[in-house]
Structures are given as structure tokens and as C-alpha cells.
């Protein structure tokens, strides 16, 4: 009887271990990573002291979006971009909407945009030497494509400060990463905790 009980216990432990591994592999396969967003180019002709175009209301910027997922595509809703005069978002300098699109696995996309800027706000935001710090925010929602189906929508809100020189162009030559403005949730800890609770509940059900 003792051997029978020990064999049953080993069988139950093996079953629970297999369930745990299966749950872990499923989580790894379904886990998604948000796209990496950056502003590659920002140009305000009204700030270009060399050309003296203070009345030119043009706003130019280029977004770069990277899909870091190896086996998941991304479907973007329209991307809403807003440029402010200061980091504290005192006044809106200009805004634009980039049409939504689909991005394949490990793909990169560059999205240029040309719109209208408030030249009064732009000129008021620069210092005496012609440089200024502007805030660029972007918001959208994405769905991840896993094999043949899509996940529910995930909202994305990212932003960064961009330094512009006396020529009206962003100083950073390689672009600036737009960082998330949402609070960090510690999703990894939540998943591990859920797996542990699942294993404990399953183990108790056999006793």
C-alpha cells in the first residue's frame, strides 16, 4: 500500500509539473512586446535663423516604429502626435495624425508628416541663441497578430523632450526614443504569481 501511495504521489507531482511547464510555455509564446517608437526628425522652418522664415507655419517630423516581436505582427490605430512648446505642455505648437497600418514581424517603419505649426508659440519658446526644448507626445492603440487572430487593443502613450537648434532642427542625430507615460505594472511578477497559485490549487485538489 505504501508503494502504491508513493507511486500515486509521484504521478500527481509529475502531472502538476507538466501543467506548470505547459502554462509557462504558453505564456512565453503569447507574451507581447510593445513597439519601440522614436522621433527621428523634427523641423520648424519658422525657427531657422539662417533662412529668416519666421512666418513659415510648416511643421515637419518623422516617426520611426520598430516591431521587436519575432513572431507577432502589429496593427496600429491612427497615430496622434502633438508637439508642445515646453516640457510642461504649456501650449500646443502643432499636431498631426498618421494613418494606421500593419507592421510585420521584426519590421521597421518610418512615417514622415508635414502639417501646420503655430509660429507665435514656436518663436516664444526659443531662447536668445535660437535653441529650444519642445515636447513631443504620441498616442495610439495596437493589436498584436498571433498566427491568424488578433489580441485585444492595447493603448500606447509615449513622449520625449526634443532639443531644437537655431536652424529649427532637432539636435540629436540618431533620433530620440519616445518613452511610455503609463505606470509600470510589473506584469512578470503577476504572471509568476498566477502560475504559483494555479499549481498550489491543483496540488491541493489531489489531497
N, C-alpha and C positions, 0 to 999 in steps of 0.2 A: 504494500500500500504506500510505503514511504517513497519507493522508486517511482510509483505511478504519480504521486503528488508532485515529486520533483520534476518529472517529465512534463507534467501539465504546466507547472510554473515556468519552466524554460520555454515551453511553446508560447505561453502568453507573453513573456518578455520579448521573445523573438518577433511576435506579431506586432507588439507595441513599437518596437524599434523600427520595424519595416514601415509602419504607419508614419512614424516621425520622419524618417528619411524621405518617404514619398511626399509628405507635406512640405518638407524643406525644399526638395527639388521643384515642386510645383510653384512655390513662392519665388524661387530663383528664376524660373522660366517666365513667370508673369510679371516680375518686377520691372518697372519702367523708370527711365531717367528723363527728366525734363530737358528740352533743347537748350543749348548754350547760345545766348543772344549777346551781340555786341554792336556798338555803333562804330562803323569803320570810317565814316566821313561826315563832317558837319561843316557847312559853308554858308556864311551870311554875307553876301556882297555889300550890304549896307555898312559893314564894319571894315571893309577893305580900304584903308587909308591911301594905299598906293594908287588905286583907280578912282578914288573920290566918288563912290557910288552910294552916298548916304541915303538917297531916295529910292534905291532899288529894293523892292519888298520881297525879293526872292528868298526862299528857304530851301536849302538842299541838304539832304542827308542820305546815308546808305546804311542799311541794316545787314548784318550777317547772322545767319541762323545755322547752327550745326546740330545734326541729329546724332547723339552719341550711342544710340541703341543699335546693337549688331543685327537684331532680327525683328525689329519693330518699326513700322512706319509712323509718321505723324501727320495728322490732318489739322491744319491751322484754321481757326476762325479769322476774320479780318483783324489785322494788327493795328491797334490805335497808338499812335506816337504823339506825345505832347512835349514841347520844348518850353521851359520856363526861363525867366531872366536870372534867377538866383537859385541857390541850393534849397532855400526855404520855400520855393514855389510862390513867390510874391505875385507875379503876373505871368499870364500866358503869352509867350512870344509868338508861338505858332503851333499848328498841329496838322496831322495828316493821317490818312487811313490807307494801309496797304492791303490789297485784296488777299483773301485766304487762299491757301494752296496745300497740296500734298507733298510731303518730303519722304523719300525712301530711306532704307536702312543706311546708316553711316554716311548720309549725304550732307552736302553743304549748299546753302542758298544765299545769294546776295541780292538784296532788294533796294534799288535806288528810288528816291522820291523827290519830287520838286513841288513846292507849294508856296504859300504866301506867309510872310513874316510881318510882325508889327515893328516897323523901323524905329518908331519912337521908343518903344520898350527896349529894343536891342541897343540903341545908342546910349540910353540912360544907364544900361547895365555894365558898360565897359569903364575901365579906369583911364587915367590920363595917358598912359602909354599905349592904349588901344587894346589891351587884353581884357578878357572877361571870363567868368565861370558861369556856365549855364547848366541847367538840369534837364536831362532827357529821360522821360518815363515811357514805358511801353506796356500795354496790357492786351491780352488775348485769351483765348481758351483753346485747348488742344484735345484731340482724341488720339489714342495710340492704336494702331492697327496690328493685331496679333493674329497671324495666319490669315483667316478670312473674316474676322469680326473686329469691331472697334470697342474700346473701353468707353466708359462714361467720360464726359468732358471734365477737364482739369483747368482751373483758372490760373493764369500766369500774370504776375505783375512784377516787372523788373525796372531798374533805373540806375543812373550813374551821373556824376558831375563831369562835365566836359569843359576843358580849358581851351579857349579860342584866342589866337594871336591877333596882331594888328592887321593881318591880311584877311581876317574873318574866317580862318580855317582852324580846325581842331589841331592842337599841338601834338598829341600822341600819334606817331606814325603808323602803329600797328593796330589801332582801334582800341576801344575801351569796353570791357566786359560789363554788361548790364546785370546787376545782382538782384536777387529776389528781395522783394519788400514784404514777403509773407513771413510770419513767425515759424521757426523750426519746430517740427513736431516730434522728432525722434522716432521715426517710423520703424527703424530697425529694432529698437527696444520693444515697441508694441508688438511686432510680429513674433519676436522671440518669446515674449511673454504669452502670447496667444498659443504658440506651439507647446510651451511647457504646460499651460493649463489644459490643453487638449490631451496631452499624454497622461497627466495626472488623473483626469476624469476617466479616461479609458482604462487606466490601471485599476482605479477604484471600482469600476463596474464589473471587474472579474473577481472581486473578493466578496 
